[in-house]
Amino acid sequence: MPFRQYRLAAPIDHSEVVETKILVLYQPTLSRPLLTRPSFVTSNDADARTRAVLLDNAKQVGQAAPVVPLAKWWLVLPPLALIMFITAANPLLLIDLLEHRYEQRYGSHESKGKQDTYCHQSKSTPMPTHYWPFPPDIQQSSQEHPDHNRIQTAVSQFHIKNSLATLFPALVVFILLGSNCDIVGRRPLLFFPFVGKIIYNSLLLIIISYDLSDVWIVVSHALDAGFGSHGLVVLSALAYISDCSVKSERTRAFFILEVTMVFMRVAPMLAVGLYLRRYHYLYTIPISVCLVLSVIGLLYVMFIQPESVVSM
């Protein structure tokens, strides 16, 4: 009877080992079993290491990869909710900020309530057609109130320049990280957009405090786009749920994700609208709130959010 020798495992230090498993997997083409032993790790990495060993063993014997969920799928919902809230609130604040800046630039220093009253009176009172030229009171009021068409034209031109400045970096980052999310992992797609939001909101506070030119607003948007956008977070959230959920609960998980996205788009619109209606031209507080939420999301991804890709 032939004698077979097997290599013995190294001694185990029980003070650092959490779980020990010897996996014996038979391969049809080999005459002896293939003995594999996982690396002994601490409790923080035990699940990830165990799943990696199971995947390597399955590849060696030609079997399908085992499904070992690394974490709960709902752990990705907090960063998704935060980034959607920030992304929905920032454009509303920026539009009102730009209108206020152009109103000041074109000579209007009146409150928004007076402007709304004037617009309402001008629409409700028909302009007489038998006067030529206009009466002195109409000429005086037209000089005191801003040219709204000119303001809207300036805001539209700014948005065109801003879109062109942010298109290329956002496209490049989305293609590089989105197409390689299985290699780099899910966490970078959650991490970098929060870094961009922190830079954007910080620069926006500086621009408002020192009344800098519109060029710096475009620069802040370009830097934000260079770190990705909320689309990366949505892509990572979908991939994360697919990694950490079984087929039976995946539909419910995607439904909860969609509901979270819809709610976090509508809630900032109502909150920012009510805030700007009560506190005119006071942008420091909502932008600071967005900055704090960005920092909270960044810390959550760094210290709480687990990785679902085994090789990371």
C-alpha positions, 0 to 999 in steps of 0.5 A: 500500500503506497505511503503518502506524506502530507505537509503539516500545518504550522503551530497555531498561536491561539491568542491571535486566532479567532477561527481555524478551518482546514478545508479538504477539497478533492480535485478529480485529476489529482490522486491526493487531496488538496489541503489548504489553510486560511491565513489566521486573522483578527476579528475585523478581517475574519469574514473577508479572509475566509471568503477569500480562501473559499474563493481561491479553493473553488478556483483551484478545483474548478468549482463555482465561487461560494456566496459568503455575504461580507456585510449587510446591504443596507450599510450603503444607504447612509452615504447614498442618502447624504450624497443625494441630499447634498447634490440636490441642495447645492444647485438650488443655493447656487442659482439663488446666489448667482441671481443675487450677485448679478442683481448687485452687479447691475445696480439692484440693492433692494430686498427680494420682497420689494422686487416681488411686489414690483413684479406683481404690480407691473403684471396686474397693472396694464401699461398704457399705450397712448403715452409716448414716451413713457411717463417719468414715474415709469422711467424712474421705476425702470431705473430703480429695478433690475433688468431681469432679462439681463440677469437671467441671460447672465445666469444662463451663460454662467451655467453653460460655461460651468457645464463645459468646465465640469463635463470632461473631468466628470466623464473621465473620472466616471469612466475610470472608476466606474469601469474598474469598480470590481478591481478598485473596490466599492469604497473608492466610489463612495469616498471620492465624491465626498472629498469633492463635496468638501472642497466645493462647499469650502471654496464656496464659503470662501467665495461668499465671504471674500466676494470673489469672482465667478471664475472661482465658482467654476474652479470649485465646480471643476474640482468637485467634478474631478472627484466624481459625482453622485452617479459614482455613489449610485453605481457603487450602491447598486454593486454593493447591494448585488455583492451583499444580498441574496437573490430573494431579498435583492428586489426589496433592497433595490426598491428601498434604494430607489425610495431613498433616492427619491426622498433625498431629492425632494426633501432638500428642494422643500427645505432650501426653498422654505429657508430662502423664502424666510432668510434672503441672501443668507447662504452661509448656514445651508452651505455649512450644513452641506459641508458638515454632511460631507464630512460625516459621509467621508468619515462614515465611508472611512471607518464604518463602511465595509468593502464588499470586493474580496480581493481588496 
